[in-house]
Amino acid sequence: MGTMNLGVSHYIFMSNYNQLKDGLEFFDSKPGSKLWHIKNRDKMQQFKMEIMRLFHNYLASVKSLVEHTRIIIREVHGNNRFSKECDLKIRELFDNSALSRFVQDFRNYILHKGIPLMYAQEKAKESIRFESTNSLILDLSSLKSWAGWKAKSKEYLDNAKEDINLYDITISYGSLVNDFYTWFSRRQEELFKEQFDQTQKLKDEYNKIVKKYMLSDEEIEAIEKR
């Protein structure tokens, strides 16, 4: 039951991640560039509000996924060797990562400080003439003004050389989550290989029985005509 609940938490995170990612990628596309037109000023504002809503949902699912992962690993594995191995992996990818701590603490920023200052930026590409990238940017100085950041988050902000690109932190944190769950799934398969193999064997035997006694379409049609 625990791993099923973890799967739900992971699904919620990935759904929020993909929606936010898709929205930011749309903004950096040709259709999205039309939002810059003066006649679309209201649409641009509405779009930025929608992105902030998606970012808020993303941050909420970030915190939930981290906490649910810790709880479920303890419930399923107790204090065994794998549980300790997971703790080390979580510490490596999330607790010791300045980016990860910053993204996780951002939820508290919104709860206690408010909606962050965000602006749209159009920047010329260095390699291609007459083309540009469109990004949504978080103002660094206003983020730094909050006293509630924890040590690793402060480290991330102090090392930032410019305002924070929302797409960059979304993708980077999503990559950390993907790395962890790829590792977690592989280790689960290794630890429970015997049980997985036995389950698959039972499924195969069941499918053979079903196939053996399953009527063809022609046989079903002949019975119906009787």
C-alpha positions in Angstrom: 0.0 0.0 0.0 2.9 2.3 0.8 4.6 2.1 -2.5 1.2 2.7 -4.2 0.8 5.9 -2.2 4.3 6.9 -3.2 3.4 6.3 -6.8 0.4 8.7 -6.4 2.6 11.4 -4.9 5.1 10.9 -7.7 2.3 11.1 -10.3 1.0 14.4 -8.8 4.5 15.9 -8.9 5.2 14.8 -12.5 1.8 16.1 -13.6 2.5 19.5 -12.1 6.1 19.5 -13.4 4.9 18.7 -17.0 2.2 21.3 -16.9 4.6 24.0 -15.7 7.4 22.9 -18.2 4.9 22.9 -21.1 3.7 26.4 -20.2 7.3 27.8 -20.0 8.2 26.0 -23.3 5.1 27.5 -25.0 6.3 31.0 -23.9 9.6 30.3 -25.7 7.9 29.2 -28.9 6.7 31.2 -31.9 3.0 31.1 -30.9 4.0 32.2 -27.4 6.1 35.1 -28.7 2.8 36.7 -29.9 2.1 37.5 -26.2 4.7 40.3 -26.6 2.4 42.3 -28.9 0.9 45.4 -27.4 -2.6 44.3 -28.3 -2.0 41.1 -26.2 -0.9 42.9 -23.0 -3.8 41.5 -21.0 -3.2 38.0 -22.3 0.5 38.3 -21.3 -0.6 39.3 -17.7 -3.1 36.4 -17.6 -0.4 34.0 -18.9 2.0 35.1 -16.2 -0.7 34.6 -13.5 -1.4 31.1 -14.9 2.4 30.2 -14.8 2.5 31.4 -11.2 -0.5 29.2 -10.4 1.3 26.2 -11.9 4.5 27.1 -10.1 2.6 27.2 -6.8 1.1 23.8 -7.5 4.6 22.5 -8.5 6.2 23.7 -5.2 3.4 22.2 -3.1 3.9 18.8 -4.8 7.7 19.1 -4.4 7.3 19.3 -0.6 4.7 16.6 -0.5 6.7 14.1 -2.6 9.8 14.6 -0.4 7.9 14.1 2.9 5.8 11.2 1.6 9.0 9.4 0.3 10.6 9.6 3.7 7.5 8.4 5.5 6.7 5.5 3.2 10.3 4.2 3.1 10.2 4.1 6.9 6.8 2.4 6.9 7.8 -0.2 4.4 11.4 -0.8 5.2 11.7 0.3 8.8 15.3 0.9 9.8 16.9 -1.8 7.6 19.9 -1.5 5.3 17.8 -0.3 2.3 16.1 2.4 4.4 19.6 3.7 5.4 20.7 3.5 1.8 17.7 5.6 0.8 18.4 8.2 3.5 21.9 8.6 2.1 20.6 8.9 -1.5 18.0 11.5 -0.4 20.7 13.4 1.4 23.0 13.3 -1.6 20.4 14.5 -4.2 18.1 16.7 -2.1 19.4 17.7 1.3 23.0 18.5 0.2 21.9 20.2 -3.0 21.6 24.0 -2.8 19.3 24.1 -5.8 17.0 21.4 -4.2 16.9 23.2 -0.9 16.1 26.4 -2.6 13.1 24.9 -4.6 11.8 23.1 -1.4 12.1 26.3 0.7 10.3 28.4 -2.0 7.0 27.0 -0.8 7.6 28.6 2.6 8.6 31.8 0.8 5.2 32.0 -0.9 3.3 31.1 2.3 5.1 33.6 4.6 6.3 36.3 2.2 3.9 36.2 -0.8 4.0 35.8 -4.5 7.5 36.4 -5.9 8.3 39.2 -8.3 8.4 37.7 -11.8 8.9 39.4 -15.1 9.1 38.3 -18.8 12.4 38.6 -20.5 13.2 38.5 -24.2 16.9 37.8 -24.9 18.7 37.6 -28.3 20.4 34.3 -29.0 24.2 34.6 -29.3 24.5 31.9 -32.0 21.5 32.7 -34.2 20.8 36.2 -35.6 17.3 37.7 -35.4 16.2 35.0 -33.0 15.6 35.3 -29.3 14.6 33.3 -26.2 11.6 34.2 -24.1 11.8 33.4 -20.4 10.0 34.1 -17.1 12.4 35.4 -14.5 12.3 35.7 -10.7 13.8 38.8 -9.3 16.9 37.9 -7.3 17.1 41.0 -5.0 13.5 40.6 -3.8 14.1 36.9 -3.1 17.2 37.7 -1.1 15.3 40.2 1.0 13.4 37.4 2.8 15.0 36.3 6.0 13.4 32.8 6.1 15.7 31.0 3.7 17.7 28.1 5.2 21.4 27.8 4.9 21.5 25.8 1.6 18.9 28.1 0.0 20.9 31.2 1.0 24.0 29.5 -0.6 22.1 29.1 -3.8 20.9 32.7 -3.9 24.4 34.0 -2.9 26.0 32.1 -5.8 23.4 33.3 -8.3 25.0 35.8 -10.7 21.7 37.0 -12.2 18.0 36.8 -11.7 16.6 33.3 -11.5 15.3 31.7 -14.7 12.1 29.8 -13.8 12.5 27.2 -16.5 16.0 26.4 -15.5 15.2 25.7 -11.9 12.1 23.7 -12.9 14.0 21.4 -15.2 17.0 21.1 -12.9 14.9 20.0 -9.9 12.8 17.7 -12.1 16.0 16.0 -13.2 17.0 15.4 -9.5 13.6 13.8 -8.9 13.9 11.6 -12.0 17.4 10.5 -11.0 16.1 9.5 -7.5 13.1 7.5 -8.7 15.1 5.8 -11.5 17.5 4.7 -8.8 14.7 3.8 -6.4 12.9 1.7 -8.9 16.0 -0.2 -9.9 16.9 -0.9 -6.3 13.4 -2.1 -5.6 13.6 -4.6 -8.5 17.0 -5.8 -7.3 15.8 -6.3 -3.7 12.6 -8.0 -4.6 13.6 -9.8 -7.7 12.5 -13.2 -6.4 9.0 -11.9 -5.5 8.7 -10.0 -8.9 9.8 -13.2 -10.8 7.3 -15.3 -8.9 4.5 -12.8 -9.6 5.4 -12.7 -13.3 5.5 -16.5 -13.4 1.9 -16.6 -11.9 0.8 -14.1 -14.4 2.3 -16.1 -17.3 0.6 -19.3 -16.1 -2.7 -17.5 -15.7 -2.5 -16.1 -19.2 -1.8 -19.5 -20.6 -4.9 -20.9 -19.0 -7.0 -18.0 -20.2 -5.6 -18.4 -23.7 -6.2 -22.1 -23.7 -9.9 -21.9 -22.8 -10.7 -18.5 -24.5 -13.1 -18.8 -27.3 -12.4 -17.3 -30.7 -14.7 -14.7 -32.3 -15.9 -17.3 -34.7 -16.7 -19.8 -31.9 -18.6 -17.1 -30.0 -20.6 -16.2 -33.1 -21.5 -19.8 -33.7 -22.8 -20.1 -30.1 -24.9 -17.0 -30.5 -26.5 -18.3 -33.6 -27.7 -21.5 -31.9 
